[in-house]
Amino acid sequence: MDPEGKFDLVISDDLRNLKDFRAGLMDLVVLDDPLFAFDDGEALFDEIGYDQLLHIDRGPSYLRFLYGAQRIGFKHLETSGKNFRIDRTERSLTSLVRSNMSFFVNESLAARKGLKLKSDTDPRLLRHEIVALYHEDREDIVSLLQELKRHRVLGTNSVLPK
């Protein structure tokens, strides 16, 4: 998507990327959690793909995974009236999966890591858009957005053909 190497790629969690974007350190940021696009209010944004959360329910004690659209999963629990509490935040996918606690994880990440996880909630109910936020309609940004849409980005760091 960037044959000339004009763009620098920074991979981090949405909050860190959003902080750098708002500070003007990034021209475009791709976010797993589309709610951030609505929170920002000033940036332009465009849908470039989608993902789904897998919900592993091991009781009311939850781990918040640092990556992915966790807020969508927890909002689903709230609207479903489910009794839950978030006891810890986890950065490691391995620790997340090995824990005895409930969690959400992006389906695309689980697939890339070869994990066979059965969601306790239909993932279609936890489907969410992947969005790109950007400051201005520059030619290079528009070109990159078109290329991202053409490949239909699915989940963080993964590009799959339509």
Secondary structure, 3 states (H helix, E strand, C coil): CCCCCCCCCCCCCHHHHHHHHHCCCCCEEEECCCHHHHHHCCCEEEEEEEEEEEEECCCCEEEEECCCCHHHHHHHHHHCCCCCEEEEEECCHHHHHHCCCEEEEEHHHHHHCCCCCCCCCCHHHHEEEEEEEECCCCHHHHHHHHHHHHHCECCCCCECCC
